[in-house]
Amino acid sequence: MKIKSFKLITVLALSAVSVSHVWAANQNVSPAPNGIVIPDGYKDWRVISISHRTDNNTMRAIVGNDKAIDAARKGQTNPWPDGTILGKMVWKAETDANWAAATVPGKFVHAEFMIKEARKYESTGGWGYARWLGEEQKPYGKDAGFAQECVACHTPVKGNDYVFTHPAKLP
């Protein structure tokens, strides 16, 4: 009985430590001006695609939550289902010091997220937008109106549910 109690206490203590660690990591990052917070666990999400922008020399890894990955695999991305969260991690592109032909991530520029909730974000094409700048993860935008900048940029791909990214195909 004492061993079972000890095991239970140990499991509960370890769970509390891991939960408080995740909470502490995210509490240091302020929400975006529209109230969106950085999604928990996004650093463990799977890659949907990658991109390289030549206009600002950045590399991007586009990741998704489980809902996004499932939709991408099923080809159900126009429209993406409610509950989808797409994340974009952006770095300056650099030439690898040991291999001049390779372009690699350099300085971290920003993390941005699109959250699909068609009714909640009806005024912004069904998506909630948020961005955090630099390694400090400073929220982008002076007020919630910053999301209109996002919609304006994404309007050319309105016919693709406002999403530029096409999931990378695997064999």
N, C-alpha and C positions, 0 to 999 in steps of 0.2 A: 504494500500500500504506500509506504514512504517513497519507494522508487518511482511508482506511477505519479505521485504528487510532485516529486522533484522533476520528473520529465515534463510534466504539464507546466510547471512554473518556468522551467528553462525555455520551453517552446513559446510560452506567452511573453517572456522577457525578450527573447530574440525577435519575436514578431513586433513587439513595441519598439525596439531599437530600430529595426529596418523601416517601419512605418514612419517613425519620427525622423529618420535620416532623409527619407524621400520628402517629407513635409518640410524639413528644414532647408533642403536644397532648393525647393521651389518658393519658399516664403521670402527668400532674399531677392527674388525677381518680381518687380511690380507688374500688375496687370496692364494690358494695353489700355489706352484712353476709353475704348468702348467696353471695357470690363472683361475682355477675353484674357485668360491666363494661359501660360505655357502648359501644354498638355503633359501630364505625368507620364513618364516612361517613353517619351518620344525618341530618346537616344537608342532605344532598343527596337524601334520600328524597322520594318523591312523596306528595302529600296524598291521604288516603282520605276524610276528612270533616273537618268543623269542628263545634264546639259552644260553647254559652254557658251557663254555670251561673249561675242567678239567686241561689242560696243563698249563694254566696261571691263573686259578681260577677267571674268569671273567663272568659276566652276560651281555647279550646283548638284547636290544630291537631293532628289525628290523622294520622300519617304511617306508611308501611309500607316494609319492605324489598321487594325484587323478588318474593319468594315471596308476600307479602301482597297486593301489587298484582295479581299474576296471579290469585290466588284471588278477590279482590274483583271483578275484571272477569269472571270465569267464574261468579260467584255461588256459589262453593264456600267459604262462610264458616261453615257450621254442620255439622260442625266445620271450623275453620281447619286447614290442613295443618301437619304438623310442619315446623319451619324458619321458620314465620311469625314475624316480629317486628313488633309494633305499638308505635309511639312516640307519646307525647302531650306536646306542648310547651304549657305553661300560663302565661298572663299575666294580670295584673289588667286588667279592662276599664276603659277610660277614654273620655271623650267627646273627639273630635277638636277641637283648639283652633281650627281654621279652619272646622269644619263640625259644628255642634251635633247634627245628626241622625245623625252617624256615630259608631259605637263602634269603638275601635281598641285594639290591644295597648298596655298600659302596662308596669309593672314585671314582669320575668320572675319567676315564682313557682317553678316546678320542671319537670324533665323526668322522665318515667317511661316504662318499657318493660314490655311483656309478651312473653315468649318462649315459643312453643309447642313443647314437647317432651313429649308425652303420658306417656311412661314415666318420664323423668327427673323430671318435676314432678307425678307422680301424686297426691301428697298435697295439692297446691294446684290441683286441677282441670285438670291438664295444662299449666299455665302457670307460668313463672318470672316473678316480679315484682321490679322494682327502681325506685327513685326517687332523684333527686339534687336537692337544694334550692338555690334561688337561683342567681345568676350564679356563685357560688363552687363550685357543683355538689357540695355536701356530701352524702355518702350518708345516706339516711334509714334509721332503725331502729337499735336498740341491738344486736340480734343477728339471726340468720337467721329467728327467729320472727316478725319484722315481717310476713312474707308472709301470715300468717294473717289479719292485718287486711285485706289486699287481697282475699283469698278471701271473707271475711265481707261486704265491701262488694259484691263481684261475684256473690254467691250469688243475688240476685234475678233475674239474667240467666243462670242456669245452663243454661236451655233454649236459650240463644243462645251456647253454648260460653263462658260467663262474660264475654262481650264486650258492653259497652253500645253501642258504635259500630255504626251501619249505614253501609256505604259510600254516599257521596253519588252519586246517579244523574246521569249526563250524557246529553244528548240524542244 
